[in-house]
């Protein structure tokens, strides 16, 4: 059985910390590097329900995409929910490791997994990493949809390919327009509209689109927007990371069991559809 340090070495080979943004907080959060690891749980968020699942399953290591502490802290007291997470992990002897923007920039990484989930063939990164001579790493991905679909049908394919959330999938654009070339970015992606327009795509799949950037984007260019839940766009990466970890375990002859958490940790828990009045009828009173 591998030690935690062995498993961390594999994770950091797949997702080197040097690929993370300077503001990010990746790597080992807690855990004894000499402890043995037999079970690894992968999840998007290091929240209490995920830790509870890890404890119930008997995990030795939790790997999450989102950091627990993105900014510095002076306390891990249980008076705060993050402190309770740390105490729960340590009491159960469970380590926590984070692969965030280093997993976003990897090849393959978070956006590759998103592209695969929504039925795209990846051509390359949306924003290439200038330090990668092969030009494969970077932020987001550009892919092709074969055969092309209407925006309505493609949005339905995105919704079917991602884990279900209360908010579902929002769409901006002509639902009858044919979609062939698509940009994707797992997680929040409305800061990349300039690159999306420059890529000449028909549609952009991402999350957390805000009113003003989205409004300006659809006015500036005929690019359809497909907006899914942040958690849902990053969840497919867990399967990708699991495959990488299991491949390394098989190569090393390790006995390692993995599980991808299916607990929905998207913060939105319900959706109330709004009645859309007849556009040709009288205005509402």
C-alpha positions as CSV (number, residue, x, y, z in Angstrom):
1,X,0.0,0.0,0.0
2,X,1.3,3.5,-0.9
3,X,2.1,6.2,1.6
4,X,0.3,9.5,1.4
5,X,3.6,11.0,0.1
6,X,3.5,8.5,-2.8
7,X,0.0,9.4,-3.8
8,X,0.7,13.1,-3.5
9,X,3.7,12.6,-5.8
10,X,1.4,11.1,-8.5
11,X,-1.1,13.9,-8.1
12,X,1.6,16.5,-8.4
13,X,2.9,14.8,-11.5
14,X,-0.5,14.9,-13.1
15,X,-1.2,18.5,-11.8
16,X,2.1,20.2,-10.9
17,X,1.6,23.0,-8.4
18,X,3.8,25.3,-10.5
19,X,0.9,25.4,-13.0
20,X,-1.4,27.0,-10.5
21,X,-2.1,30.7,-10.5
22,X,-0.1,32.8,-8.1
23,X,-3.2,33.6,-6.0
24,X,-4.2,30.0,-5.7
25,X,-3.8,27.6,-2.7
26,X,-3.1,24.1,-3.9
27,X,-1.4,21.0,-2.5
28,X,-1.7,19.2,0.8
29,X,-3.9,20.9,3.3
30,X,-3.7,18.3,6.1
31,X,-2.4,14.8,6.6
32,X,0.5,12.7,7.7
33,X,2.7,12.0,4.7
34,X,3.9,8.7,6.2
35,X,0.4,7.4,6.6
36,X,-0.8,4.6,4.4
37,X,-3.5,5.3,1.8
38,X,-5.9,2.6,0.6
39,X,-9.0,4.7,-0.2
40,X,-9.2,8.1,-2.0
41,X,-12.4,10.1,-2.4
42,X,-12.6,12.8,-5.1
43,X,-14.9,15.8,-4.9
44,X,-15.3,19.3,-6.1
45,X,-15.8,21.1,-2.8
46,X,-14.1,20.5,0.6
47,X,-17.4,20.9,2.5
48,X,-18.8,19.0,5.5
49,X,-21.1,16.7,3.6
50,X,-18.1,15.5,1.5
51,X,-16.0,15.0,4.7
52,X,-18.9,13.1,6.2
53,X,-19.0,10.8,3.1
54,X,-15.2,10.3,3.4
55,X,-15.6,9.3,7.1
56,X,-18.5,7.0,6.4
57,X,-16.7,5.3,3.5
58,X,-13.4,5.0,5.4
59,X,-11.3,7.2,3.1
60,X,-7.7,8.0,3.9
61,X,-7.4,10.9,1.5
62,X,-9.9,13.4,0.0
63,X,-8.8,15.1,-3.2
64,X,-10.9,18.3,-4.0
65,X,-10.8,20.8,-6.9
66,X,-11.6,23.8,-4.8
67,X,-9.3,24.9,-2.0
68,X,-10.5,24.9,1.6
69,X,-8.5,28.0,2.5
70,X,-8.0,30.2,-0.5
71,X,-6.8,33.1,1.7
72,X,-4.8,33.0,4.9
73,X,-6.3,32.1,8.2
74,X,-5.2,32.5,11.8
75,X,-7.6,29.8,13.3
76,X,-9.0,26.4,12.6
77,X,-11.3,26.5,15.6
78,X,-14.6,24.7,15.3
79,X,-16.4,27.9,15.7
80,X,-16.2,28.3,11.9
81,X,-17.3,25.7,9.4
82,X,-13.9,25.4,7.8
83,X,-12.4,24.7,11.2
84,X,-14.9,22.0,11.7
85,X,-13.9,20.4,8.4
86,X,-10.2,20.4,9.4
87,X,-11.1,18.9,12.8
88,X,-13.3,16.2,11.2
89,X,-10.6,15.2,8.8
90,X,-7.8,15.1,11.5
91,X,-10.0,13.1,14.0
92,X,-10.7,10.5,11.3
93,X,-7.1,10.4,10.1
94,X,-8.1,11.7,6.6
95,X,-5.8,13.8,4.5
96,X,-6.9,16.6,2.2
97,X,-5.2,17.6,-1.1
98,X,-6.3,20.3,-3.5
99,X,-5.7,20.5,-7.3
100,X,-7.3,23.7,-8.5
101,X,-6.0,26.0,-11.3
102,X,-3.1,23.6,-11.8
103,X,-5.8,21.1,-12.9
104,X,-7.5,23.8,-15.0
105,X,-4.3,24.3,-16.9
106,X,-3.3,20.7,-17.3
107,X,-3.4,18.6,-20.4
108,X,-5.8,16.9,-20.0
109,X,-7.5,19.0,-17.4
110,X,-10.8,20.4,-16.2
111,X,-12.0,21.8,-19.5
112,X,-11.0,18.7,-21.4
113,X,-13.3,16.7,-19.1
114,X,-16.1,19.2,-19.6
115,X,-15.6,19.1,-23.4
116,X,-15.8,15.3,-23.3
117,X,-18.9,15.4,-21.1
118,X,-20.8,17.7,-23.5
119,X,-19.8,15.8,-26.7
120,X,-17.0,17.8,-28.2
121,X,-13.8,16.8,-29.9
122,X,-11.0,19.0,-28.4
123,X,-8.8,21.0,-30.8
124,X,-6.7,22.9,-28.3
125,X,-6.7,25.4,-25.5
126,X,-8.8,28.6,-25.6
127,X,-5.9,30.5,-24.0
128,X,-2.6,28.6,-24.5
129,X,-0.1,28.5,-21.7
130,X,3.0,30.4,-23.1
131,X,5.3,28.1,-21.1
132,X,4.0,25.0,-23.0
133,X,6.0,24.4,-26.2
134,X,3.5,21.8,-27.3
135,X,0.7,24.3,-27.1
136,X,-1.7,21.9,-25.4
137,X,-1.9,23.3,-21.9
138,X,-3.9,26.4,-21.0
139,X,-7.2,27.9,-19.9
140,X,-10.4,26.6,-21.5
141,X,-10.7,24.5,-24.6
142,X,-11.9,24.8,-28.2
143,X,-13.8,21.9,-29.6
144,X,-16.0,20.8,-32.5
145,X,-19.4,19.3,-32.4
146,X,-19.8,16.5,-34.9
147,X,-22.4,16.6,-36.4
148,X,-23.5,20.1,-35.8
149,X,-26.7,20.6,-33.7
150,X,-29.1,23.4,-33.2
151,X,-28.4,25.5,-30.1
152,X,-31.6,24.0,-28.5
153,X,-30.4,20.5,-29.1
154,X,-26.9,21.2,-28.0
155,X,-28.1,22.8,-24.8
156,X,-30.1,19.7,-24.1
157,X,-27.0,17.6,-24.8
158,X,-25.0,19.7,-22.3
159,X,-27.8,19.3,-19.7
160,X,-27.7,15.5,-20.2
161,X,-24.0,15.3,-20.1
162,X,-23.5,17.1,-16.8
163,X,-24.7,16.1,-13.3
164,X,-28.1,17.6,-12.6
165,X,-28.5,20.7,-10.5
166,X,-31.4,22.8,-9.4
167,X,-30.6,25.7,-11.7
168,X,-30.2,23.6,-14.8
169,X,-28.7,25.1,-17.9
170,X,-29.4,28.7,-19.2
171,X,-29.1,29.6,-22.8
172,X,-28.6,33.0,-24.7
173,X,-29.0,33.0,-28.4
174,X,-31.1,31.9,-31.3
175,X,-32.2,28.3,-30.3
176,X,-32.5,27.3,-34.0
177,X,-28.9,28.3,-34.9
178,X,-26.6,25.5,-35.9
179,X,-23.7,25.0,-33.5
180,X,-20.4,23.4,-34.7
181,X,-17.4,25.1,-33.1
182,X,-17.6,25.6,-29.3
183,X,-15.4,27.0,-26.6
184,X,-15.7,25.7,-23.0
185,X,-14.3,26.7,-19.7
186,X,-15.0,24.8,-16.5
187,X,-16.0,27.1,-13.7
188,X,-16.3,30.9,-13.9
189,X,-15.6,32.0,-17.4
190,X,-17.0,35.4,-18.1
191,X,-13.6,37.1,-18.0
192,X,-12.6,35.3,-21.2
193,X,-15.2,36.8,-23.6
194,X,-12.5,38.6,-25.6
195,X,-10.7,35.3,-26.3
196,X,-14.0,33.5,-27.1
197,X,-14.8,36.1,-29.7
198,X,-11.3,35.9,-31.2
199,X,-11.6,32.1,-31.4
200,X,-14.6,32.4,-33.9
201,X,-16.8,29.9,-32.1
202,X,-20.5,29.5,-32.4
203,X,-21.1,28.9,-28.7
204,X,-19.4,29.1,-25.3
205,X,-20.1,26.7,-22.5
206,X,-19.1,27.9,-19.0
207,X,-20.5,28.8,-15.6
208,X,-21.3,31.8,-13.4
209,X,-22.2,34.2,-16.2
210,X,-23.2,37.6,-14.8
211,X,-25.8,39.9,-16.4
212,X,-23.6,42.7,-17.7
213,X,-20.7,40.6,-19.2
214,X,-23.2,38.2,-20.8
215,X,-25.4,41.0,-22.2
216,X,-22.4,42.8,-23.7
217,X,-21.0,39.5,-25.1
218,X,-24.2,38.7,-27.0
219,X,-24.5,42.2,-28.3
220,X,-20.8,42.3,-29.4
221,X,-20.8,39.1,-31.4
222,X,-23.2,36.3,-32.5
223,X,-21.9,33.8,-29.9
224,X,-24.5,31.7,-28.1
225,X,-24.0,31.3,-24.4
226,X,-24.6,28.0,-22.5
227,X,-24.4,28.7,-18.7
228,X,-24.4,25.7,-16.4
229,X,-23.8,25.4,-12.6
230,X,-20.1,26.0,-11.6
231,X,-20.1,22.7,-9.6
232,X,-21.5,20.8,-12.6
233,X,-19.0,22.1,-15.1
234,X,-16.0,21.0,-12.9
235,X,-17.4,17.7,-11.7
236,X,-16.5,15.7,-14.9
237,X,-12.8,16.3,-14.0
238,X,-13.1,14.1,-11.0
239,X,-13.5,11.0,-13.3
240,X,-10.5,12.2,-15.3
241,X,-8.3,12.6,-12.1
242,X,-9.6,9.2,-10.9
243,X,-8.4,7.5,-14.1
244,X,-5.0,9.1,-13.8
245,X,-4.6,8.0,-10.2
246,X,-5.8,4.5,-10.9
247,X,-3.4,4.1,-13.9
248,X,-0.5,5.1,-11.7
249,X,-1.6,2.7,-9.0
250,X,-1.8,-0.1,-11.4
251,X,1.7,0.7,-12.8
252,X,3.1,0.9,-9.2
253,X,1.3,-2.3,-8.1
254,X,-0.6,-0.4,-5.4
255,X,-3.8,-1.6,-3.9
256,X,-5.8,1.6,-4.1
257,X,-9.6,2.1,-4.1
258,X,-11.2,5.3,-5.4
259,X,-14.6,6.9,-5.3
260,X,-16.0,10.0,-7.0
261,X,-18.4,11.8,-4.7
262,X,-21.9,12.2,-6.3
263,X,-23.1,14.4,-3.5
264,X,-24.4,17.6,-5.1
265,X,-22.5,20.5,-3.4
266,X,-23.8,23.2,-5.7
267,X,-25.1,25.9,-3.3
268,X,-28.4,26.4,-5.2
269,X,-31.0,23.8,-4.0
270,X,-34.2,24.7,-5.7
271,X,-35.6,26.3,-8.9
272,X,-39.0,28.0,-9.3
273,X,-39.9,28.5,-13.0
274,X,-41.5,31.9,-13.8
275,X,-44.6,32.2,-15.9
276,X,-43.9,33.7,-19.3
277,X,-46.9,35.7,-20.5
278,X,-48.1,35.8,-24.1
279,X,-45.8,38.4,-25.7
280,X,-48.8,39.5,-27.9
281,X,-51.2,39.8,-24.9
282,X,-51.8,42.8,-22.7
283,X,-49.1,43.8,-20.2
284,X,-49.4,42.5,-16.6
285,X,-51.3,44.7,-14.2
